[in-house]
């Protein structure tokens, strides 16, 4: 046997142990599955072996298939998981799975092919393939419904969420919860199976339980899932598979599962979700910062500013047990800010997602202070004051005087020059940007902005902190807006121009929402507050080239006192207590008037033009950002847009979407827009080069 699998005879048991760290992936190319098959065949012909025990070494039973093998041809002569599972159905000696840690995806499918299953507490069992845009392709959609019944199996497979060992026992997915070290506990259970003379209980021979007629149940399931998982094809295909399990013989259901698995594996949605799977793991790798770079331990934190962002950021530290001080200019403002934090936690408690005891523990980690001197011992301090360069410089001058040597000093600016902020301190190597997204206690994205003098130790420490506070940290360089907001500016610019040229807010929003965003640009603006963007535009006015086109509509709406939902009117109007946007004839008249004053002849604009103008503006700007080195990888930019801006996951992010469309097609449209709409649409050199070479952003 190879190292990835060990086989040993212990009494009457043939013990098969997976040993393919870190998660015992069922790699075909490494021969994991082939060696399991060979071990079972050896034991079948050995009269001393009366049953088999399958378990995992290390921290888990198995995390499932090796995803890096997706799309590659399997080595000739190596068993696949469906082939192994089918063979296990022919074995006449009981096969017991002893599970610890987790059995996910193919790991659970392997366990389902076993005849009995036991697990220790705190074990997680699940079929998460749907999160990669595929379905369990090794009989999971056929065996799980036979064990749990169609309804529970369908919920488990379409959600992709794991269940605990305790829940698995309740549902009948496992036979027993065992105690102690898994190999010994599993052996005890397996020997009892032998002593009691239990025959192999094959999941393939079970009947799927349904509490209502199949046609009625699956019709209702399709309607519900189509609505709940809009844009994602895999959940609906999973319904087809579970229906096959309920209505066809096992062998026919397996064939149907395989056909649909292959269809999904080749879909753009699955490619996009698999792209994100790898992108999220790649994003923490910084080429010039080795993994062994020393990091600073963060045991205490501080926030300067108790506003919406400051309080939300502080919650991230308290949520993971890190004491956090919150500084404000006076006690009244401080009390108001901490009151909002308490209110946010209380809302979570009321929804049953947090216990009152845990809320009290987290609130106890907050300390409100009104003097900078109180920050002298913290390991990191994050500035979250008004988005004004002069104000932020004043804050950092004070922090430089009081913070201890080695403390990280971070700014939460969303657009300003971090180099300029760092320059007012005597230790620019300890300064960087930590751009949280609102609401900061919810949104997973954290742009980690590397200034020109930020040390590798500071950067590595910030990326480690991102993981600690359960954020997805993405490194960005310094420019106006960094990665996300710089791209977003182009997106909003084109959305505004489209209005002047003939569209209306509701048409643009519908196109973007049909593409997969939860909200279009104008609904988002109303939600965030139009005054936020207005302030940034006023700051940028001094450096805006006078010859470039500029739409005044958004500014004029703000001048009317319409800041969005918080004032009851913005691009749309809102009735009291209702967030449903209502198209407003007053705004339409304003748009028509602005177009006339700008000398623009309005016309009918197609949905396709709206989509291309908005998406390709993102992509063209993204190509410039990538070539300038502001982003390390195209996939990093995709992660930014998935986690920070609501880009639909099943499209993989703007740069992968460009690859999917074809860079030659994107470039052709950008070139056409440049000829029609001028300088803003100057094709990014990187986009043009890759398009001409037939390459992709995500190679």
N, C-alpha and C positions, 0 to 999 in steps of 0.2 A: 504494500500500500504506500501511496505517496503521503507527504506531510499534511496535505489538505484534508485527508480523511484517515482516521485510524480505525482498525477493526480488531477487536479482541474478544475471546471467549471467556466469559465469567460465569462459571457454573453452567446453567442451562441457557444462558443468554448470549446471543451474538450482539455485542455492543458496538454500534457505529457512531463515531464521534466526529462532528464537523470541526475542522481546525483551519479555517481560512479567514484570519483576522483582517479588518477589525470587526466585521459584522457577520462572518461566515456566509458570505455571498455565494450563491449557488452557481459559480462560474462554470460554463460549459468548456471554455478553452483551457482552463486549469484542470479539467477532468474531475471536478467535485462530484457531479452527478453520475458520471461513469463509474467512479470508484464506489459510490453507494450501491449502484446496481451490481457491481462485481462482488461486493461484500455480501449482499443478500443472496446472490447465486451461490457463493461459497457456503453460506450457512444453511441454505436449502438442502444441500447434499451432505450436510454434516449431521449425523444422527444425534450427536450430543447437544445440538442447538435445538431448543424447543420454542424459542421466541426471539424476536429482535428488539433491541432498544436503540432508538435514534435520539441523540442529544447533541448539544453544541458546547464547545469549549469557550472560554473567555466570558464575555459579558452578555451573550445572547444565544438563542437557538439559531436563528438565521434572519437576516434582513432581506432575504429574497434574491432575485436575479441580480447579476452584475450588469448595471445599466449601461456601462461602457461598451458592452457587447451588442447593444441594440443596433440593428442595421448592418451588422457584419455577418458574413457567412460563417456558420458553425463549422468547426473542424470535422472532417470526415471521420466516422467511427466513434464519435463521442456522443454519449446519451444526452438527450434534452430532458427537461423536467416533465413534459407531457408523456414522453416515452417511459420514463422511470415510474411515473404515477400509474400508467397503464399496466406496467409489469407488476407493480405492487399489488394490483387487484387480482393477480393470478397466484400469489403466494399463499400457501396453505398454513403457514405458521404465523401466529399473531405478531404484528409489528406495532410497537408502542413508541409514541413520541413523548419525550420528556422535555418540557419547554420552560425556559427561564429567560429573563430579560425581555425579549420580544420575538415574535414570529410574525413577520410582515411579508405581504406579497407572496412571492414564491415560497418563502419560509412557511407561511400558513398553508399554502397549497400542498407542500410536502407533508405537513402534519395531517392535513385532511385525507391524504392518500394512505396514511397509517391507519391501523384498525382501532387503536385506542390512544387517548391523549390525556396527559396529566401536566400540571404546571404549578410553579410556586407562586406565591402572592407577588403583587406588583409587576406581574408579567403583562405585556401588552400584545394583543392579537388583532390583526387587521389586514385588509386588502386595499392598499392605498394607490393601486395602479391608475385609478381614475384621475388622480392628481397629476399624472403624466400624460393624460389624454388617451389612455388605453384602457384595457380591461384585463382582469386576471386571465392569462392565456394558458394555464396548465390545469384546467378542470375546475378552477375556483368558482366560476359562475354555475357549474353543474353540481359540485359536491356541497358547497355551503347551503344552498336552498334545501338540499335533502337532509341536512342536519338541523338547520334552524327553522325551516319553513320559508316560503317565498317572500312573505312580507318583511320579516326581520333581515333576511339575507339581502334583499334588494336595498333596504335602507343602509345596511353596512357597506355594501359594495359601491353604491352610488355616492355615498358621502366620503368614502375612503378613510373614515376615522376609526382608530383602533378602539377596542374595548378591553376592560381589565379581566384578569383571570377570574375574579369573583363573578363578574357579569357573564363571562364565557361559561362558567359552571352552571349558573342559573339558566342559561339558554340551551345547555346541552352540548356546547362546542367542545368542552373538555369533560372528562369523566371524574376527575378528582383534583383537588388542590393538595399538593404534597409539601412537606416541610424538610428543610435541611439542604445540603449540597445536592444539586440537581441530578448528577449521575447516580449517586447512592439512592436518593429518594425515588428516582425513576426506576432503578433496578428493583427496589422493594415492590413498587407497584407492578412492574412487569412480571416478577416472580409470582405475585398473587394471581395474576391473569393465568399463568401456567398452572398453578396449583388448583385453581377453580375450574380448569379445563375449558376456558372460554374459547369459542371458535372465532376466527377472524371476522370482524364486523366491518364489512366493506361499505363505505359511503356511497359507492356507485350503485349498490343494490337497494338503497333506501328509496322511499317514495316522497316526493315533495308535498308538504302539507299546505293546503289553501283553505282559508276560512270563508271564501265566497267563490262563485263560478269564475273560472280562469279568464274568460273573455271580459267579464265585468271588471275583475281586479286589474288586469293589465291595461285596459282602456283608461281606467281612472289613474293608474300609475303613470302612463305616458303623458296624460294631460298635466298632472302635477309636476312631473320632472321637467317637461318642456318649458314650463313657466319658471321653475326654480333654478334651472341650469341653462338659461338662455345663452346661446352662442357656443356651448360646449356639446359636441356630438356624442362623446363617450357615454354619459349617463343614459341617454335614450337607447343606445346600442346595448347597454347592459340590460335594459328591460327586455330587449329581444332575446338575450341569452338566458335570462332567468325564466322567461316564458318557454323557451325551448326545454329547459330543465323540467318544467312542470308538465309539458305536453308531449315530449318526445322521449324515446328510449335513450338511455345514457349515451350510447355510442353515437347516435344521431345528434344529440345535444353537444357532445364534444366536437363533432365536425363543424357544427354551426358556430360554436365559440371560436374555433381556430380561424374560420373564414372571416368573422367579424374582427377578431384580434388583428389579423394581417391588414384588413382594410383601415382600421384605426391607426395602426403603427405607421402607415404611409401618409396619414393626413397632416395638413399644415398645422392643425391645432395641437396634435401630439408632438410634432417637431418643435413647436413653440414652447410647449410646457417642458419638454426634455431639455431644450436650450436653457430655460430659466433654472432648471434643476442644477445644471452644471455652472451656470453663470453665478448663482448665489454662493457656490463653493469656491469659485475663482476670485470673487470680488475682494476677498480678504488678502489675496496674494499681491504684494507690492514688489515689483522687480528689484529695486535697489535697497529694500529693507528685508534682510534675511529673517527667517522664522525665529532664529535664536537671538535676535536683537533684544537686549534687556528692556523690561517694561517697569513702569512705576506702579506700585500698589496703590489702588484707590480705596481707602477705608473711610474717607469723609469727603463731603462735597459742599459747595455753596452756590447759590444763585443770586445774582444782582438783578433785582427786579421781581416783584411779586404779581405782575400782571398775568394775563392769560397764558402767555408763553412761559414765563418764569415759573409760575405755579405748576404748569403741566410738565415742564422739564424736571422740576424737583420731584414730582411724583414718581418718575422713573427710578430715581435713586432709592426712595423709601420703599418702592415695590420689591426691591431686591435686598432690603435690609441695610442699606447704606445711610447713615445719619446725614441730614442735609440742612444747612442753614440758609435762610432766605432773608436777604437784605433789602430794606426799603428806606426811603428818605424820612418817613415819619410813621408813628405807630398806627395812625388811622388807616393809611394806605396799606400797611402791612397786615393789619387785622382783616381788612377787606379781602386781600389776596388769599390769605390762609383760610378765610371763610369759604371762598370759592373752591379751594382744594377739598375742604371737608365736605362741601356740598357734592362735589364730583364723586368722592368715595361713597357718600351716603346713597347716591343714585345707583351705584354699582351694587351696594348691599340690598337695596330695594328690589333689584332685578334678580337677586339670588346668586349673583356671580362672585360675591365676596361675603365672608362672614363678618359680623359686627366685631368679633374678637380680632380678626386680621386687620380690619379698618383701624381699630384702636391702636394696634401695634405699629401700624404705618404712620399714623398721625403723631405717635410719640417720638418718631424719628425726626420730626420737623422742629426746628428752632428758629423763631423769628428774631431778627436783630436789626438795629438801626445805626450801627457803627461799623465802618470798614475794619476797625481794629479786631472785631470779633471773627474776622476771616483769616487771622494770621496762622492758624494751624491746619487749615484744610488742605487736602491733597489735590483738589481741582476746584476751580471757580469758573462759572459760566456766566457771562454777561448777557442779559436779556432785556435791555432797556430799549428806548425809542430808537427807530432806525434812522439815526442822524450821526454823521461822522464826528462832529464836534463833541456831542454828548458821549459817544463811545470812547473817544480819546481821553476825555476827562476821567471816565471810569477806569481805564487801564493805567493811567498815571497813578491813580490812587491804589490800585491793586498792586502795582509794581513796588510800592513803598511798604505794603503790609504783608504780602504773601510770603510764605517761607521759601527758602531756596528749594528748587526742584518741583514746586507746585505747578501744575498745568493751568494756564490761563487761556480760556476759550471765549470766543464771541459767537453769538447765535445769529449774526447778521445773515440776511438772505441775499444781499446783493453787493455790499460794500467791500472795499479793498482791504483784505486782512493784512497785507504787507504794511499799509499805512497805519493801521491800528497797532501792529506789533512794533513799529518803529518808535513809538513814544515810550516804550519800556526799555529797561537795561538788559532784558533777557528775551529777545525775540525768538530764541531757540525753543522757548517753552510756550510760545503762543501759536494758536491755530484756530480755525473756525470749526464749530460744531453746529451745523445748521439743522435744527429740528424742524419737523413739519407739524402743522396744526391739525387736530389737537395733539400736542406733543406727547401726552400720556397714552395715545392710541396709535398714531401713525408709526410704522416700523422703520421708515427710511431715516438715515442720519448721514447727511453729506459731511464728510470729514475734510475740511479745506486745508490743504498743505500750503503754507506760506513759504516764501523763498528761503527763510532762515529757520523754519521749523525743523527740529532735530529728528533723526530717525527714531530715537527713543521716545520722544513725545508723540510722534505719529503712531508708532507701534502700540503705545499705551492707550491712545485714543481708540484705535481699532479693537483692542482687547476690551476696553470699556464698553464699546458698542455691543459686543456679544454679552457682556455681563448684564447690561440693562435691556437685553432682548431686542436690540435694534439691528438692522442690516446696514452696516457701515460701508460707505462708498467713498473712495478717495477722489477729491477734485482739486484742480489747480485754481489759482486766483484769476478771476475775471469778473466782469459785472454780471452777477446772476449765477456764477459757477456753472454747473452742468444743467440742472433742472430749470432754473428760472431764466437762464439765457435762452434756452430752447423755447421755453414757454412764451417768452416775449414775441418771438416770431409767429407762434401759433395764434396768439391773441391779436397781433397786428393784422394778420390776414383775415381773421374772423371779422374784425372791424371794417377792413376795406371791402369785404364782401357785402356788408350791409349798405355801404354807400353805393355800391355798384348795382344793387338790385335785390339782395336777399333781405330777410327779416330775422330777428333773433330766434324765433321759434323754428324757422326752417333750418338754420345752421345747427341749433341745438339738437334737433331731431336727427339730422344726418350723423352727427358725432355720437349720439346715443345709440342709433341703429348700428353703428360701427362697433359698439361695445362699451363705451364709457358710461358710467352711471349718470353723469350729467354733462351737458354741453358747456361751451365756454361762458355763455351769458348767464345760465343758471348757476354755474360755479362762482362767477363774479358776484352775483347777488348774495350768495351764501357767505362768501368770504368777507364781503364788504367792499364796495367800490372805492371807498376813500383810501384803502391800502394801496391799490394800484395807482390812484391819482397822485398820492404823495411821491411815489417812486418816479412817475412820469415828470412831475414838476422838478424833481432833483436832476433828472436826466436831460431836461430841456436845454441846459447851458451847453451841453456837448452834442446835442442833436444837430446834424448837418442841415442847414436851412433849405437846401435844395431837395431834400427827400420828402416824400409825401407823408403827411401826418393827419390822422383822423381825429377831429375834435369832439366827436359825438360823446365818447365816454366822459370826457372832461365836462362837457355841457350838462350831462345828466347829474354829475356830482355838484355842479354849480347850482342846480335846482334843489339841492338838499336830498337827493335820492341816492342813498348809499346801499340799497339792497334790502334784504329781508329785515334788517334791524330797524329800518325806517319805514317799512311797509311798502317801499317802492324803489325800483332800480331800473334795470332793463325791462323788468316786468313789474306789475303791481301785485300786492298780496293783501288778502282780506284778513282782518284781525284774527289771530290765533290759527291761521292756516298758511302753510308753506307752499301751497300749490301755486305755480306761476301763472299769471293771467296776462296774455298779450295786451299791450296798452296802446290804443290809437295815438296817444300823445307822443309816445316814443317813435312810432312809425312816422308821424308828421315831422318830428325833429330830425330823423334820419334823411327823409326826402329833402328837407330844407338844407341840411348840411351838404348833401350831394349836389344840389343846385348851386349853392354858393361856391363849391369847389369845382364847378364846371364839369361834373360827371353825369353822363347820360345813363340813367338806370335801365337795366335790362333783366330779362328772365335768366336766372342762374341755375344750372342743373345741380342736382345732388352730387353727381360725380365730381364736378368742378370744386364744390365746397369741400368734399373729402380730400381731394388732391391738394388743394391750396393749403388746407390746415395741416394735413399730415406731412406733406412734402416740405413745408416750411420747417417743421420740426427736424426732419431728416437732413435737409441741406445745412441747417445750422449745426446739427449734431456732427456732420462730417467735418465742418470747420473746427469744432471743439476737439474732435478726435485728432485731427492733424496737428493742432496746436499743442497737443499734449495735456490739455485741461482734464481730459478723461484718459485713463490708462488703456481701456479696452472698449470696443463697441458694446460688448455684453454688459459692462458696468453701467452704461447709459440706459440700456434696457431695464436693468434692475432699478435704477433711479425712477424711471417712468412707471414701472409696475407698482412699486411700493410708495411712491410719493405723489403721483399724479393721476392714478386711477386708469392707466392704460390697460386695456383688456388683456388678461393673462394669456388667454388662448391665442393671442396674436404675437406674444413673445416680446413686446417692446417695439419702439419705433424703428430701431436699426435692423432688428430681425424682420420686421414687417417689410422694410425696404428690400431686404434680401429675398423675401418671399415673392414680392411683386416682380423683382428683377431690377437691378440697378440700372440696366440699360433703359428700361421703361421709365424709371424715376427720373433719370438724367434727361431723357427726352422731354418730359413734362416740365422739369425745372428750366430747361433751355427755352422752351416755348413761353413759359411765364416770364422769363427774363426779357424776351423780345417784346412781350406785351406790357409788362408791369414795371420794368426797369430795374434799377440798381439793387434793390432788396433781394432780387432773385438771381444775383450773380452766382453761377454754379460753383459749388465748393470744389477746389482742385482735386481733393481726394475722391469725391463722388465721380467726377469726370474721368479720372484716371482708372478707378476700379471698374466703371461701366465700360470703358473702352477695352479693358483687359479681360472682361468677362468674369470678374472676381466679385467677392462679397465683403461686407463689413465684418461679419462673423465668419471667418474662414474655417 
